[in-house]
Amino acid sequence: MPKHESVQAYIAARNAGNADAASRIVAEVTARYSTRTTDGSELAALLDANLTVPLATQKG
């Protein structure tokens, strides 16, 4: 399990097929990294999740 809550939320959003929530989380983490509010480990973990967790299709 990833140590960053944002990465856990990102994985949950991807698994649920919620591309809007996943994109919002990416934007928030990127903004925190850009302003040096977080170190690179959160962004690196998010990239790893992006590469390894497929976006599920929404059922509706």
Secondary structure, DSSP 4 states (H G I P E B T S, - for coil): --SSHHHHHHHHHHHHT-HHHHHHHHHHHHHHHHTTSS-HHHHHHHHHHHHHSPPPPPP-
